[in-house]
């Protein structure tokens, strides 16, 4: 027991001497833009339609309909989404399916 304690005390300064030097400090992070939304970027336009006790929400960007949320008086809300920009809306269940973002970056 004494030998192990002695060996640890003697070996620990040697182990510390072999440690590599500290890494260089990281550069500062880039500056954050003033606003999250770029100026001139289109904002979604939401139109709410009340039909009886049902509520329909239409989401548009630049006048193009890309999503409809239907909230019936009885039951759970459901969504109709234009996934590829063709104008055909498909019903999706947000609890069971992950929708991959498909933003249009450029049009030629």
N, C-alpha and C positions, 0 to 999 in steps of 0.2 A: 504494500500500500504506500509506504514512504517512497519507494523507488518510483512508482508511477506518478506520485505527486511531484517529486523532484524532476522527473523527466518532463512533465508538463510545464513546470515553471521554467526550466532551462530551454525547452523547445519553443515556447510561445514567443520570445523575442526574435528568434530566428525566423519563425513563420511570418511575423509581422514585417521583417526586413525584406522578404521576397514578394511582397504584395505589389501589384502593378501601380503606376501612378494614377491619380484621379483623372477621370476623363475631362476633356475640355468642356466648358459650359456651353449649353445650347444657345443658338441665336434667338433673339426675341421673336415672338409670333408676329405675323403680318398684321397691319392695321385693319380694323373692322370698318366696313363701309358705314356711312351715316344711317342709311335706311336699308332694311332688308329687301324691300321691293324697289326695283329700279324705276327711275322716273320714266313715265311713258309706257310702262308695262300694263297690259290689259288686266283689269280687275274683273272677277266673275260678277255677273249680273244675275240676281235671284228674283224670280217672279213667283209669288205665292198665290195659289188659286184655291178658294174654299168652295167645294161642291157638297152641299149638305153638311154632313159631319165629317167628310173626308177632306184631307188637305193634300194638295199637290204642289211641289216645289220644283220649278224649272231653273236649271243652272245653265247660263250661256256665257261665252267669251267671244267678243267681237260679233255678237249676234248669232253665233252658231250654238245650237243646243247640244250639250255634251252629256247631261245627266238629268234624270227626273227622279225625285224621291216622292213616293206615294205613301201617305200615312192614312190607312183606313180607320174607320171608327171602331171596328172590331178586328183584332189581329195585329200582326207585327208589321212595321214599315218595310217596304221593299224598294229596290233601286232599279232603274232602267238606265244603262250606260252605253254610250257610243264609244266602243273601244278603239276603233280604227279610223274614225272621222268620216265614215261612209254615209252616215245618217241613219243607219240601222241600229236600233236600240235593243240591247239584250238584257234580260233580267238577271241580276246577280244577287247572291246572298253574301253579305259582307262578313258573316260569322264563319263561313266555310271556305271561302276562296280569297286568295291574295291577288289583288289586281296589281300588275306590274306597270309602273309609270311608262307611258309611251308618248312623251312630249315631242312635238314637232320642233326641231331646232332650226331647220332651214327648208325653204321651198324653192324649187327652181322653175 
